[in-house]
Amino acid sequence: MQFSKIEVKQLHKTYHVPQREAGFKASVRSLFRPIYQDVPAVKPLDFVIESGEMVALIGPNGAGKTTTLKMLTGLLHPSGGDINIFGFNPSERKPAFLRSISMVLGNKSQMLWDIPPLDSFFVLAEIYSIPKEEAVSRINELVEMLEMREILKKPVRNLSLGERMKCELVASLLHRPKVLFLDEPTLGLDINIQNRLRHFILEYNHRYGATVLLTSHYMADIERLCSRVLLIHHGELLYDGQLSGLNQMIEPIKMIRVTLSQQNGVNPKPDWLPASAEIVSQEKQHLHLRVAQKEAAACTAALLHNLPVADLIVEDPPLETVIDRIYQDGDL
Amino acid sequence: MNHRGGFALIKATWFSWMQYRSFFFVLAFGWMIPPLVALFVWSAAAGEGSLGGFTRGEFITYYLVLVLVNQITYAQVNWTVGDIIREGTLNHWLLKPLSAIYQALSSELAGKVVYLIFVIPVGLLLAILLKPEIQTTPINFVLSLVATLFAWGLRFAWGFWLAILAFWITRADSFLALQDSLVFIFSGMVAPIPLLQGSLQQIANILPFRYMVGFPVEILVYDLSNKAILFGFLMQLTWLAIAVLLSRTLWVKGIRHYSAVGG
């Protein structure tokens, strides 16, 4: 049977980086005697992604996300460990492997800058040996899905960032890759376009069963697209599982929003509030608190008892807050 | 090899370069200046007589042909490939099931066509104004064409290996500027090689630069002996082989280095 998943075993990468002190003397010395330091970018990683899955790779800047993606696409040779993508070792960069993957880099374009996107699409069709009629029908399909017909004949340099990203997606999907790597696909785009692209990626995944691995700083991307996340921090895999489970990893908290019927300062924190409660913000009649889950009920009662409460909402913290706490703490 | 894809890429690159034709026309004009200056200096020096066996008309012919050969063989691969390595666009190349040589060739061939659109009419105009004298045989004409083709191959492969240095050296383009100066001196541009004195001529005959520009022009314009032509072709092919070998080896090593350190 054909191997149809992504399997990563003990994958790691250490960069050999030249180091030097500031100043002229040090710069001369480094010419003759460069000093190198080994920087572990990715520590041994293990995970398996099944065919058709959509997985997010998250972590703060410098966590090793892009390094991992580059190793999975064959752009970077691992320092050790094994990668098996649908039966291929990416480092060998075999044409059959390259035909079955695609990578979208949010900050670098593969479109030819001075000619209309349509011309670039046809070049790609030739590169991937897609017959002309087939290429036309695939381009039409993708163009319909992304609602971008009107931009097909303008030179790429005249397009907006969002329009360019649409072109980028068409260019990357023309050869129907089995695995799609998206590195920050919505970087710098407005909410409207972000939504449209998310919807598109989801639909594409349903239609063709493509496996998608994406990195993003926008939680909305991840909440909408991926049921599973891999959280990397300092090159280590901290979490692999359901997105909803992430909140449980750290000490669970609740957020409480209170609207008061009259302005009533609670600063500094009154002693009738439970120990874990923290005032996040206070503005006119609006009060925003964070409290450990186990004390949430007590906190709510205390607020109702001591303040002229007009409205009160208890909610789960937004994912951003959770992630942010993980990034700051560095460990769980 | 994926020839269809390569051809399509060449075509598209040409479309995109045509958008900039005026820029390339200016560039091509810039490249014509040094040989044209040499043309006027030498033809003035020759006056009504001759200089080192060259008459005024022969100087004009030599340089007009040289301008054309220089444009045909000028390799921009060294600039384009170097930029691609520095700017990190190389990742896109490496993700495509298409040999990198096509990416390099596409800008090379695309540029060539754009330049020639400019250079041929200008060359013809100069020929009408300056009245070159030419005496050549059909055999020499064919040999000169063959030598021009090899010269382009040599300049391309030579430029390619220099460009690949960008994998290791951040500003490898400084080597390219140096190489352009060496071409100016030793390729027959500042003066036809047969006019160079003693050891300078010997050096020029051994270095690769004469075989990038001057040699095909000499076959056509200058009455080279059969032995000299044979020697020229041998040197040209030897340098071509060396350049191709260097390019291949450095490319493989460069990609290995690139995938070790990341783009």
Chai-1 contact restraints between the chains, C-beta under 6 A:
chainA,res_idxA,chainB,res_idxB,connection_type,confidence,min_distance_angstrom,max_distance_angstrom,comment,restraint_id
A,L75,B,N91,contact,1.0,0.0,6.0,A-B,restraint_1
A,L75,B,L94,contact,1.0,0.0,6.0,A-B,restraint_2
A,L76,B,S259,contact,1.0,0.0,6.0,A-B,restraint_3
A,L76,B,G262,contact,1.0,0.0,6.0,A-B,restraint_4
A,H77,B,S259,contact,1.0,0.0,6.0,A-B,restraint_5
A,H77,B,A260,contact,1.0,0.0,6.0,A-B,restraint_6
A,P95,B,P97,contact,1.0,0.0,6.0,A-B,restraint_7
A,L98,B,P97,contact,1.0,0.0,6.0,A-B,restraint_8
A,R99,B,P97,contact,1.0,0.0,6.0,A-B,restraint_9
A,M103,B,L95,contact,1.0,0.0,6.0,A-B,restraint_10
A,Q110,B,H92,contact,1.0,0.0,6.0,A-B,restraint_11
A,L112,B,A12,contact,1.0,0.0,6.0,A-B,restraint_12
A,L112,B,S16,contact,1.0,0.0,6.0,A-B,restraint_13
A,D114,B,S16,contact,1.0,0.0,6.0,A-B,restraint_14
A,D114,B,Q19,contact,1.0,0.0,6.0,A-B,restraint_15
A,I115,B,F15,contact,1.0,0.0,6.0,A-B,restraint_16
A,I115,B,S16,contact,1.0,0.0,6.0,A-B,restraint_17
A,D119,B,A12,contact,1.0,0.0,6.0,A-B,restraint_18
A,V123,B,A8,contact,1.0,0.0,6.0,A-B,restraint_19
A,V123,B,L9,contact,1.0,0.0,6.0,A-B,restraint_20
A,V123,B,A12,contact,1.0,0.0,6.0,A-B,restraint_21
A,E126,B,R4,contact,1.0,0.0,6.0,A-B,restraint_22
A,E126,B,G5,contact,1.0,0.0,6.0,A-B,restraint_23
A,E126,B,A8,contact,1.0,0.0,6.0,A-B,restraint_24
A,I127,B,G5,contact,1.0,0.0,6.0,A-B,restraint_25
A,I127,B,K96,contact,1.0,0.0,6.0,A-B,restraint_26
A,I127,B,L98,contact,1.0,0.0,6.0,A-B,restraint_27
